[in-house]
Amino acid sequence: MRFELITGLVMSGKTKYLIELMRLMKRENYITVVSDIVGKNENFRIRSRAEGFEEKIIPTLVIQKEDDLYNTIENKFFNNNNYCINTIFVDEVQFLETKHIDSLIKIANNYDIRIICSGISHTFKHDMWDTIKYILTKKNIKVKTFRVKCYYCDQNAERNKKIRGSINSGDIDTNSGNGEKYIPSCLECWIK
């Protein structure tokens, strides 16, 4: 099985890395998947908030909680035996259901497809997302953890901090897309 998880805190470069991997491939050789929690409308694009990084990707599939991901992908991309897909990219994987992870693992095994998922490891309360926790229980998963500095000081960030009200963010985009704002924080600054 070829299943990779790219994880870390907010603003650690996970999505930028995912998009850079996509750039290295021919568009017809991969599909992109997101949850409808983040891909709520047809104008949604996979994008990184990294400074100076402008590329945006239109997701191939926007998955809802009740969707059968395995059958959706199999019927749409693999039933004609002429498929050229060798990679499935999943952004914001923490919002998928565990049954969707099982479907991705089944696709990886049955079709020898590389699965590369990126997602935030912990909530702003520092609880590990259930989906991330579930992925980490699986065998043969390659995990890459991205690190980031605290927004307030130069220490390594350990937490995602939820910001209430406005923040002087300069040229840093701290918006999650739904009006909530999160920044990487060390424990000391997180407590403040």
Rosetta blueprint (number, residue, H / E / L):
1 M L
2 R L
3 F E
4 E E
5 L E
6 I E
7 T E
8 G E
9 L L
10 V L
11 M L
12 S L
13 G L
14 K H
15 T H
16 K H
17 Y H
18 L H
19 I H
20 E H
21 L H
22 M H
23 R H
24 L L
25 M L
26 K L
27 R H
28 E H
29 N H
30 Y E
31 I E
32 T E
33 V E
34 V E
35 S E
36 D L
37 I L
38 V L
39 G L
40 K L
41 N L
42 E L
43 N L
44 F L
45 R L
46 I E
47 R E
48 S L
49 R L
50 A L
51 E L
52 G L
53 F L
54 E L
55 E L
56 K E
57 I E
58 I L
59 P L
60 T L
61 L E
62 V E
63 I E
64 Q L
65 K L
66 E L
67 D L
68 D L
69 L H
70 Y H
71 N H
72 T H
73 I H
74 E H
75 N H
76 K H
77 F H
78 F H
79 N L
80 N L
81 N L
82 N L
83 Y L
84 C L
85 I L
86 N L
87 T E
88 I E
89 F E
90 V E
91 D E
92 E L
93 V H
94 Q H
95 F H
96 L L
97 E L
98 T H
99 K H
100 H H
101 I H
102 D H
103 S H
104 L H
105 I H
106 K H
107 I H
108 A H
109 N H
110 N H
111 Y H
112 D L
113 I L
114 R E
115 I E
116 I E
117 C E
118 S E
119 G E
120 I E
121 S L
122 H E
123 T L
124 F L
125 K L
126 H L
127 D L
128 M E
129 W L
130 D H
131 T H
132 I H
133 K H
134 Y H
135 I H
136 L H
137 T L
138 K L
139 K L
140 N L
141 I E
142 K E
143 V E
144 K E
145 T E
146 F E
147 R L
148 V L
149 K E
150 C L
151 Y L
152 Y L
153 C L
154 D L
155 Q L
156 N E
157 A L
158 E L
159 R E
160 N E
161 K E
162 K E
163 I E
164 R L
165 G L
166 S L
167 I L
168 N L
169 S L
170 G L
171 D L
172 I L
173 D L
174 T L
175 N E
176 S L
177 G L
178 N L
179 G L
180 E L
181 K E
182 Y E
183 I E
184 P E
185 S E
186 C L
187 L H
188 E H
189 C H
190 W H
191 I H
192 K L
